[in-house]
Amino acid sequence: MIPLPSGTPAKIPKIQYKFAKETKVEKRKRQERLEAVRESFLHSYRGYQKYAWLQDEVTPLSAEYKNGFGGWGATLIDTLDTLWIMGMKKEFAIAVAAVEKIDFTSSDSKVISVFETTIRYVGGLLGAYDLSRGKYPALLKKAVELGDFLYAAFDTPNRMPITYWEWEKATTAENQEAGSSVPVADIGSLSMEFTRLTQLTGDPKYFDAVQRIYDGLAEQQDDTRLPGMWPLMVNARKMDFSKDATFTFGAMSDSLYEYFPKQYLLVGGLSEQYRKMYEGTIEAAKKHIFFRPLNEEDRDILISGTMRDVATSSERLDPEGQHLTCFVGGMVGIGAKIFNRPEELDTARRLTDGCIWSYEAMPTGIGPEIFRAVPCLDPSDCTFSLDRYYGWIANDMHYREEDEDEDPPLKRAEKFVKENGLFPGFTEIRERKYILRPEAIESVFIMYRITGDKALQDKAWDMFQAVNKYTRTDVAHASIEDVTSTHPRKLDSMESFWTAETLKYYYLIFAEPDLVSLDDYVFNTEAHPFKRPS
């Protein structure tokens, strides 16, 4: 067994800004905003209680429920610590009593996502246990029950976990093998939850299970096609993490990287491995992944893009932005503070501002799921003009097409922009939906706690008002189909991260800054706060 790092925690620099006392006017404004967020949360939670209690999700249009995460009450468990944070202690106690009745040793689902189950359920139980300071031992008991259930997914020849797991095979002693092509985040984002299980129970098996994965990743960090980062897809069966040619902080990679500085915090700085993995990553990303987008106001901002076909003749930066990559600003901010990299605080803020721009550029005031922008190849030369914008589109491979239009290229580009409902700086809005995601407000919140800049509270308030306006239904809140329309169609879906993450971050940015201080707690990728060692 690989032992948990032990000893006196290292002296880690403070993350949070030293906030001054606020004026009465500032306090009143902040509290009004806080109550507005709390009311929206209550509206969604009441809808879940009424129509979907103990199920995974409420359907916010049809007032029914659906189960896609094992059927163990994903929204209930994902929301536990939000209830505590918002002072709803009675509701919390009722929820804990309901959780005690859930059987985590079996599921109606034949296939379980080990990643989603770990971050939402195990993380939710542990975060609620830590925040309530161990007053509800049933939460830890249930986390252990589920942790032991998931531990069987690591029962493979090389101890790499099965990511989409036919769990009944483990109960019948059938042979199991890890996948030969799996998203790197699915195996690399289990560390915080399993580490916390070992810290709270003293059982080393949980930490051992995830540390083996980190050791394999660390060993190959400099051997990938983009040294310092890992590709989108990896071969867990052969423990080959180096072959694929796509590199991103976006979907299917994101939380792998997010967890490096957070795992360092969780073990009290007693393992330098996580620092080295983060520093290798951030150096590669600054060189290859982050880009400055052309924009009408000439804002000095950054977007986290995607490198494709790396180490081939077609290698290129895909200047796409994903809502999922909006977590990166917060990650870089935390890394800058705890690893003494102060120059990267500016990078963190520019990344956060890039996501704010993606919100403010849309008619709804809400950022899209996936878009493409014009990258300024020379970041010091990024002055907007329509000729420059249309010129990029005219030459862009996503635009080039054979047709009989004989207009000059810039005229064709202008027509393309109009026909496709684009806005200055954007060359494509590939997915126009908003599914109640948290990543943008996550980074705005973290950067506010790091810098104390009250302008970020104002940005957060604008974002919240827009999201609340366009997603609220009679039942709860709903995803929307098109952020570029001021009358977007609502979709019958409210994922549990809406009450677990999105509304929690909106609440915390308007709360007293010592409520769940980043110097006392570290959030998992589902916004569940784990107690840092002191």
C-alpha positions as CSV (number, residue, x, y, z in Angstrom):
1,M,0.0,0.0,0.0
2,I,1.2,3.5,-0.8
3,P,1.0,5.5,2.4
4,L,-0.7,8.8,2.8
5,P,1.8,11.6,3.2
6,S,2.3,12.3,6.9
7,G,3.9,14.9,9.1
8,T,3.4,18.5,10.1
9,P,1.6,20.3,7.2
10,A,3.9,22.6,5.2
11,K,3.6,26.4,5.4
12,I,1.4,27.2,2.4
13,P,0.9,30.9,1.5
14,K,-2.6,32.3,2.3
15,I,-5.0,32.3,-0.7
16,Q,-7.6,34.8,0.5
17,Y,-7.4,38.6,0.4
18,K,-7.4,40.4,3.7
19,F,-10.8,42.1,3.4
20,A,-11.4,45.4,5.1
21,K,-14.6,46.1,7.0
22,E,-17.4,47.1,4.6
23,T,-19.6,50.2,4.8
24,K,-23.3,49.9,5.7
25,V,-24.3,50.7,2.1
26,E,-22.0,47.9,0.8
27,K,-23.3,45.5,3.3
28,R,-27.0,46.2,2.4
29,K,-26.3,45.8,-1.3
30,R,-24.4,42.5,-0.7
31,Q,-27.1,41.1,1.5
32,E,-29.8,41.9,-1.0
33,R,-27.9,40.0,-3.6
34,L,-27.2,37.2,-1.2
35,E,-30.9,36.8,-0.5
36,A,-31.8,36.8,-4.2
37,V,-29.5,33.9,-4.8
38,R,-30.9,32.1,-1.7
39,E,-34.4,32.6,-3.0
40,S,-33.5,31.1,-6.4
41,F,-31.9,28.1,-4.7
42,L,-35.0,27.6,-2.5
43,H,-37.2,27.7,-5.6
44,S,-35.2,24.9,-7.3
45,Y,-34.8,22.9,-4.1
46,R,-38.5,23.0,-3.3
47,G,-39.2,21.8,-6.9
48,Y,-36.9,18.9,-6.3
49,Q,-38.5,18.1,-2.9
50,K,-42.0,18.2,-4.4
51,Y,-41.5,16.3,-7.6
52,A,-38.3,14.3,-7.4
53,W,-37.4,13.6,-3.8
54,L,-34.7,10.8,-3.5
55,Q,-34.5,10.7,-7.3
56,D,-31.5,12.0,-9.2
57,E,-33.0,15.1,-10.9
58,V,-36.2,17.0,-11.2
59,T,-37.5,17.8,-14.7
60,P,-38.2,21.5,-14.5
61,L,-40.8,21.7,-17.3
62,S,-42.7,18.4,-16.9
63,A,-42.5,18.4,-13.1
64,E,-41.4,14.8,-13.0
65,Y,-38.0,13.1,-12.3
66,K,-35.2,11.2,-14.0
67,N,-32.4,9.0,-12.9
68,G,-29.1,9.1,-14.8
69,F,-26.6,8.8,-11.9
70,G,-27.3,5.5,-10.3
71,G,-30.7,6.5,-8.9
72,W,-29.3,7.3,-5.5
73,G,-30.7,10.8,-5.2
74,A,-27.9,12.8,-7.0
75,T,-29.5,16.2,-6.4
76,L,-30.2,15.5,-2.7
77,I,-26.6,14.5,-1.9
78,D,-25.0,17.0,-4.2
79,T,-26.9,19.7,-2.4
80,L,-26.3,18.8,1.2
81,D,-23.5,21.2,1.8
82,T,-25.3,24.0,0.0
83,L,-28.1,23.7,2.5
84,W,-25.6,24.0,5.3
85,I,-23.8,27.0,3.8
86,M,-27.1,28.8,3.3
87,G,-28.0,28.2,7.0
88,M,-30.8,25.8,6.3
89,K,-29.9,23.5,9.2
90,K,-33.4,22.0,9.6
91,E,-33.6,21.1,5.9
92,F,-30.1,19.7,6.2
93,A,-31.1,17.4,9.0
94,I,-34.1,16.2,7.1
95,A,-31.9,15.5,4.1
96,V,-29.4,13.6,6.1
97,A,-32.1,11.4,7.5
98,A,-33.2,10.6,4.0
99,V,-29.6,9.8,2.9
100,E,-29.4,7.2,5.7
101,K,-32.0,5.1,4.0
102,I,-30.2,5.0,0.6
103,D,-28.6,1.6,-0.3
104,F,-25.2,2.3,-1.9
105,T,-24.4,-1.4,-2.3
106,S,-26.5,-1.8,-5.5
107,S,-28.1,0.2,-8.2
108,D,-30.9,0.0,-10.8
109,S,-28.4,1.3,-13.3
110,K,-26.4,-1.5,-15.0
111,V,-23.5,0.8,-15.8
112,I,-22.1,3.3,-13.3
113,S,-19.9,6.3,-14.1
114,V,-17.2,6.0,-11.5
115,F,-16.1,9.6,-12.0
116,E,-19.5,11.1,-11.7
117,T,-20.4,8.9,-8.7
118,T,-17.2,9.9,-7.0
119,I,-17.4,13.6,-7.4
120,R,-21.1,14.1,-6.8
121,Y,-21.9,11.4,-4.3
122,V,-18.7,10.7,-2.4
123,G,-17.7,14.3,-2.6
124,G,-21.2,15.5,-1.5
125,L,-21.2,13.2,1.5
126,L,-17.7,14.1,2.6
127,G,-18.2,17.9,2.0
128,A,-21.3,17.8,4.1
129,Y,-19.6,15.8,6.8
130,D,-16.6,18.2,6.9
131,L,-18.7,21.4,6.9
132,S,-21.0,20.1,9.7
133,R,-17.8,19.2,11.7
134,G,-18.6,15.5,12.0
135,K,-21.9,16.1,13.9
136,Y,-23.7,13.7,11.5
137,P,-21.6,10.5,11.5
138,A,-24.1,8.8,9.1
139,L,-22.6,11.0,6.3
140,L,-19.2,9.4,6.7
141,K,-20.7,6.0,7.1
142,K,-22.5,6.3,3.8
143,A,-19.4,7.8,2.1
144,V,-17.4,4.7,3.2
145,E,-20.2,2.4,2.0
146,L,-20.1,4.0,-1.4
147,G,-16.3,4.2,-1.4
148,D,-16.1,0.5,-0.8
149,F,-18.6,-0.2,-3.5
150,L,-16.5,1.9,-6.0
151,Y,-13.3,0.4,-4.8
152,A,-14.2,-2.8,-6.6
153,A,-14.0,-0.9,-9.9
154,F,-10.2,-0.8,-9.3
155,D,-10.1,-4.6,-9.2
156,T,-8.3,-5.0,-12.5
157,P,-4.9,-6.6,-13.4
158,N,-3.1,-3.2,-13.3
159,R,-5.3,-1.6,-10.7
160,M,-6.5,1.1,-13.1
161,P,-10.2,1.8,-12.5
162,I,-13.0,1.0,-15.0
163,T,-14.6,4.3,-15.8
164,Y,-18.0,3.1,-17.1
165,W,-18.4,0.2,-14.8
166,E,-20.8,-2.8,-15.1
167,W,-20.8,-3.1,-11.3
168,E,-22.6,-6.5,-11.2
169,K,-19.5,-8.2,-12.7
170,A,-17.6,-7.4,-9.6
171,T,-20.2,-9.2,-7.5
172,T,-19.9,-12.3,-9.5
173,A,-16.1,-12.3,-9.6
174,E,-16.0,-11.9,-13.4
175,N,-12.7,-10.6,-14.8
176,Q,-12.5,-6.9,-15.2
177,E,-10.2,-4.7,-17.3
178,A,-9.7,-1.0,-17.5
179,G,-10.6,0.7,-20.8
180,S,-8.2,1.0,-23.7
181,S,-9.5,4.5,-24.7
182,V,-10.8,6.6,-21.8
183,P,-11.0,10.3,-21.0
184,V,-8.0,11.3,-18.9
185,A,-10.3,13.2,-16.5
186,D,-12.2,10.0,-15.7
187,I,-9.2,8.3,-14.2
188,G,-7.3,11.4,-13.0
189,S,-10.1,13.1,-11.0
190,L,-10.8,10.6,-8.2
191,S,-7.9,11.6,-6.0
192,M,-9.4,14.2,-3.6
193,E,-12.4,12.1,-2.6
194,F,-10.5,8.9,-2.1
195,T,-7.7,10.7,-0.3
196,R,-10.2,12.3,2.1
197,L,-11.7,8.9,2.8
198,T,-8.3,7.7,3.9
199,Q,-7.8,10.8,6.0
200,L,-11.1,10.4,7.8
201,T,-11.1,6.6,8.2
202,G,-7.4,5.8,8.6
203,D,-7.8,3.1,5.9
204,P,-4.9,3.4,3.4
205,K,-6.6,1.5,0.6
206,Y,-8.5,4.5,-0.8
207,F,-5.4,6.7,-1.1
208,D,-3.4,3.8,-2.5
209,A,-5.9,3.3,-5.2
210,V,-5.7,6.8,-6.6
211,Q,-2.0,7.5,-5.9
212,R,-1.1,4.6,-8.3
213,I,-2.9,6.6,-11.0
214,Y,-0.9,9.8,-10.2
215,D,2.4,7.9,-10.2
216,G,1.6,6.6,-13.6
217,L,0.7,10.0,-14.9
218,A,3.7,11.7,-13.4
219,E,6.1,9.1,-14.9
220,Q,4.8,9.9,-18.4
221,Q,4.3,13.7,-18.1
222,D,7.3,14.6,-20.2
223,D,6.7,11.8,-22.7
224,T,3.5,12.9,-24.3
225,R,3.2,14.7,-27.6
226,L,2.8,18.0,-25.7
227,P,5.3,17.5,-22.8
228,G,3.8,18.8,-19.5
229,M,0.2,17.9,-20.4
230,W,-1.6,14.7,-21.0
231,P,-3.8,13.9,-24.0
232,L,-7.6,13.9,-24.0
233,M,-7.8,10.1,-24.3
234,V,-5.5,7.5,-22.7
235,N,-5.1,3.8,-22.6
236,A,-5.7,2.8,-19.0
237,R,-5.5,-0.9,-19.8
238,K,-1.9,-0.6,-20.8
239,M,-1.2,2.4,-18.6
240,D,-0.1,4.3,-21.7
241,F,-1.0,8.0,-21.3
242,S,1.0,9.4,-24.2
243,K,-0.3,8.5,-27.6
244,D,-3.4,10.7,-28.3
245,A,-2.8,14.0,-30.1
246,T,-5.5,16.3,-28.6
247,F,-4.7,18.5,-25.6
248,T,-7.1,20.7,-23.7
249,F,-8.4,21.9,-20.3
250,G,-11.9,21.3,-21.7
251,A,-14.4,18.4,-21.6
252,M,-12.9,15.0,-20.6
253,S,-9.6,16.6,-19.4
254,D,-10.6,19.4,-17.1
255,S,-10.6,18.2,-13.5
256,L,-7.4,16.1,-14.0
257,Y,-5.6,19.4,-14.0
258,E,-7.8,21.2,-11.5
259,Y,-6.9,18.6,-8.9
260,F,-3.1,19.0,-8.9
261,P,-3.1,22.2,-6.7
262,K,-6.1,21.1,-4.8
263,Q,-4.6,17.7,-3.9
264,Y,-1.5,19.5,-2.8
265,L,-3.6,21.6,-0.4
266,L,-5.6,18.5,0.8
267,V,-2.4,16.7,1.9
268,G,-1.0,19.9,3.5
269,G,1.7,20.4,1.0
270,L,3.4,17.1,2.0
271,S,3.9,15.8,-1.5
272,E,5.9,17.8,-4.1
273,Q,4.6,15.5,-6.8
274,Y,1.4,17.5,-7.2
275,R,3.2,20.8,-7.4
276,K,5.5,19.4,-10.1
277,M,2.6,18.1,-12.1
278,Y,0.9,21.4,-11.9
279,E,3.9,23.5,-12.8
280,G,4.7,21.3,-15.8
281,T,1.1,21.7,-16.9
282,I,0.9,25.5,-16.6
283,E,4.2,26.1,-18.4
284,A,2.9,24.0,-21.4
285,A,-0.5,25.7,-21.3
286,K,0.9,29.3,-21.3
287,K,3.0,28.4,-24.4
288,H,0.5,26.4,-26.4
289,I,-3.1,26.5,-25.0
290,F,-4.0,30.1,-23.8
291,F,-4.6,32.7,-26.5
292,R,-5.7,36.3,-26.6
293,P,-9.0,36.7,-28.6
294,L,-9.8,39.6,-30.9
295,N,-12.7,41.5,-29.4
296,E,-14.5,44.7,-30.2
297,E,-13.5,46.5,-26.9
298,D,-9.8,45.4,-27.2
299,R,-10.0,43.8,-23.8
300,D,-6.8,42.2,-22.7
301,I,-8.2,38.8,-22.0
302,L,-7.4,35.1,-22.5
303,I,-9.3,32.0,-23.6
304,S,-8.1,28.4,-23.0
305,G,-8.1,26.7,-26.4
306,T,-7.3,23.2,-27.7
307,M,-4.2,21.9,-29.4
308,R,-5.1,19.3,-32.1
309,D,-3.0,16.8,-34.1
310,V,0.0,17.6,-32.0
311,A,3.3,16.4,-33.3
312,T,1.9,15.9,-36.8
313,S,2.1,18.0,-39.9
314,S,-1.5,19.2,-39.1
315,E,-0.6,20.5,-35.6
316,R,-2.6,23.6,-34.8
317,L,-4.3,25.6,-32.0
318,D,-8.0,25.3,-32.3
319,P,-9.2,28.7,-30.9
320,E,-12.3,27.3,-29.3
321,G,-13.7,28.3,-25.9
322,Q,-15.7,25.9,-23.8
323,H,-17.8,26.9,-20.8
324,L,-16.1,23.9,-19.1
325,T,-12.6,25.6,-19.4
326,C,-13.8,28.6,-17.5
327,F,-12.6,26.9,-14.3
328,V,-9.0,27.5,-15.4
329,G,-8.9,31.1,-14.2
330,G,-9.6,30.0,-10.7
331,M,-7.2,27.1,-10.9
332,V,-4.4,29.3,-12.1
333,G,-5.2,31.9,-9.4
334,I,-4.9,29.3,-6.6
335,G,-1.7,27.9,-8.2
336,A,-0.2,31.4,-8.3
337,K,-0.9,31.9,-4.6
338,I,0.1,28.6,-3.1
339,F,3.1,27.9,-5.4
340,N,4.5,31.4,-5.2
341,R,4.0,32.2,-8.9
342,P,2.7,35.8,-8.5
343,E,3.2,36.8,-12.1
344,E,0.4,34.2,-13.0
345,L,-2.2,36.1,-11.0
346,D,-2.5,38.3,-14.1
347,T,-2.9,35.3,-16.3
348,A,-5.6,34.0,-13.9
349,R,-7.5,37.3,-14.1
350,R,-7.3,37.5,-17.9
351,L,-8.6,34.0,-18.2
352,T,-11.5,34.8,-15.9
353,D,-12.2,38.0,-17.8
354,G,-12.3,36.0,-21.0
355,C,-15.2,34.0,-19.7
356,I,-16.9,37.1,-18.5
357,W,-16.5,38.5,-22.0
358,S,-18.2,35.3,-23.4
359,Y,-21.2,36.1,-21.2
360,E,-21.4,39.8,-21.9
361,A,-21.1,39.3,-25.7
362,M,-24.3,37.3,-25.8
363,P,-27.8,38.9,-26.0
364,T,-28.9,36.9,-23.0
365,G,-25.8,37.8,-20.9
366,I,-25.0,34.1,-20.6
367,G,-22.0,32.4,-22.2
368,P,-22.4,29.5,-24.7
369,E,-21.3,26.0,-24.2
370,I,-18.7,26.0,-27.1
371,F,-17.6,28.8,-29.4
372,R,-14.6,29.8,-31.6
373,A,-12.9,33.1,-31.6
374,V,-10.3,34.9,-33.6
375,P,-6.9,34.4,-32.0
376,C,-4.4,37.2,-32.0
377,L,-1.2,35.4,-33.2
378,D,0.8,38.2,-31.7
379,P,-0.8,39.0,-28.3
380,S,0.6,42.5,-28.4
381,D,-1.1,43.2,-31.7
382,C,-4.8,42.7,-31.0
383,T,-6.6,45.8,-32.1
384,F,-10.1,45.1,-33.4
385,S,-11.3,46.1,-36.9
386,L,-14.0,44.7,-39.0
387,D,-11.6,44.1,-41.8
388,R,-9.4,42.1,-39.5
389,Y,-12.3,40.1,-38.2
390,Y,-13.8,39.4,-41.6
391,G,-10.4,38.6,-43.0
392,W,-9.9,35.9,-40.5
393,I,-13.3,34.3,-41.2
394,A,-12.6,34.5,-44.9
395,N,-9.4,32.5,-44.5
396,D,-10.6,30.2,-41.7
397,M,-10.8,26.6,-42.5
398,H,-14.2,26.3,-40.8
399,Y,-15.5,28.9,-43.3
400,R,-14.0,27.9,-46.6
401,E,-16.5,26.2,-48.8
402,E,-17.1,25.6,-52.5
403,D,-20.0,27.7,-53.7
404,E,-21.0,29.9,-56.5
405,D,-20.9,33.2,-54.5
406,E,-18.7,35.6,-56.4
407,D,-18.7,38.3,-53.7
408,P,-15.2,39.4,-52.5
409,P,-13.9,37.4,-49.5
410,L,-14.6,40.1,-46.9
411,K,-18.2,40.6,-48.3
412,R,-18.8,36.9,-48.1
413,A,-17.4,36.8,-44.5
414,E,-19.8,39.7,-43.6
415,K,-22.7,37.7,-45.0
416,F,-21.5,34.5,-43.2
417,V,-21.5,36.4,-39.8
418,K,-25.0,37.7,-40.4
419,E,-26.4,34.4,-41.6
420,N,-24.9,32.5,-38.6
421,G,-25.9,35.0,-36.0
422,L,-22.4,35.7,-34.8
423,F,-21.1,38.6,-32.8
424,P,-17.8,40.6,-33.2
425,G,-14.8,38.4,-32.4
426,F,-16.7,35.1,-32.7
427,T,-16.2,32.9,-35.8
428,E,-18.6,30.1,-34.7
429,I,-20.9,29.3,-31.8
430,R,-21.0,25.6,-32.2
431,E,-23.1,24.8,-29.1
432,R,-25.4,27.6,-28.1
433,K,-27.0,26.0,-25.1
434,Y,-26.5,26.8,-21.4
435,I,-27.0,23.8,-19.1
436,L,-26.8,25.7,-15.8
437,R,-23.0,25.2,-15.6
438,P,-20.9,26.7,-12.8
439,E,-17.4,27.1,-14.2
440,A,-17.6,30.8,-15.1
441,I,-18.9,31.9,-11.7
442,E,-16.5,29.5,-10.0
443,S,-13.5,31.4,-11.3
444,V,-15.1,34.8,-10.7
445,F,-15.7,33.7,-7.1
446,I,-12.2,32.4,-6.6
447,M,-10.6,35.5,-8.1
448,Y,-12.8,37.7,-5.9
449,R,-11.6,35.8,-2.8
450,I,-8.0,36.1,-4.0
451,T,-8.0,39.8,-5.0
452,G,-10.9,41.4,-3.1
453,D,-11.9,43.3,-6.3
454,K,-15.5,44.3,-5.7
455,A,-15.9,44.8,-9.5
456,L,-16.0,41.0,-9.7
457,Q,-19.1,41.0,-7.4
458,D,-20.8,43.3,-9.8
459,K,-19.9,41.0,-12.7
460,A,-21.2,38.0,-10.8
461,W,-24.5,39.9,-10.1
462,D,-25.0,40.6,-13.8
463,M,-24.3,37.0,-14.6
464,F,-26.7,35.7,-11.9
465,Q,-29.5,38.1,-13.0
466,A,-29.2,36.9,-16.6
467,V,-29.1,33.2,-15.7
468,N,-32.0,33.5,-13.3
469,K,-34.1,35.5,-15.8
470,Y,-33.8,33.0,-18.6
471,T,-33.8,29.7,-16.8
472,R,-36.5,30.0,-14.1
473,T,-39.6,27.9,-14.5
474,D,-42.7,27.3,-12.4
475,V,-41.0,24.2,-11.0
476,A,-37.3,25.0,-10.7
477,H,-34.7,26.2,-13.2
478,A,-34.0,24.7,-16.7
479,S,-31.3,24.5,-19.2
480,I,-31.8,26.7,-22.3
481,E,-31.3,25.9,-25.9
482,D,-29.8,29.1,-27.3
483,V,-28.0,31.9,-25.4
484,T,-27.9,34.0,-28.6
485,S,-31.7,34.4,-28.6
486,T,-33.5,36.7,-26.2
487,H,-36.4,34.2,-26.2
488,P,-34.5,30.9,-25.8
489,R,-36.4,27.6,-25.6
490,K,-36.1,25.9,-22.2
491,L,-35.0,22.3,-22.0
492,D,-36.5,19.8,-19.5
493,S,-33.3,19.3,-17.6
494,M,-31.7,20.6,-14.3
495,E,-28.5,18.8,-13.5
496,S,-27.6,18.5,-9.8
497,F,-24.6,20.8,-10.3
498,W,-27.0,23.7,-10.5
499,T,-27.7,23.5,-6.7
500,A,-24.4,21.9,-5.8
501,E,-22.1,24.3,-7.6
502,T,-23.5,27.2,-9.6
503,L,-25.8,28.6,-6.9
504,K,-23.3,27.8,-4.2
505,Y,-20.6,29.9,-5.9
506,Y,-23.1,32.8,-6.6
507,Y,-24.1,32.7,-2.9
508,L,-20.5,32.6,-1.6
509,I,-19.3,35.6,-3.6
510,F,-22.0,37.7,-1.8
511,A,-21.4,36.0,1.6
512,E,-19.0,37.1,4.3
513,P,-15.5,36.2,2.9
514,D,-14.7,33.9,5.9
515,L,-17.7,31.6,5.1
516,V,-16.0,28.5,3.7
517,S,-12.6,30.3,3.5
518,L,-10.2,29.1,0.8
519,D,-7.6,29.0,3.6
520,D,-9.6,26.5,5.6
521,Y,-11.3,24.4,2.9
522,V,-10.5,23.1,-0.6
523,F,-13.4,22.5,-3.1
524,N,-13.6,19.3,-5.1
525,T,-14.6,19.7,-8.8
526,E,-18.3,19.5,-7.7
527,A,-17.8,22.4,-5.3
528,H,-17.8,20.2,-2.2
529,P,-15.5,21.7,0.5
530,F,-13.0,19.4,2.2
531,K,-11.3,20.5,5.4
532,R,-7.7,21.4,4.8
533,P,-5.2,20.1,7.4
534,S,-4.1,22.7,10.0
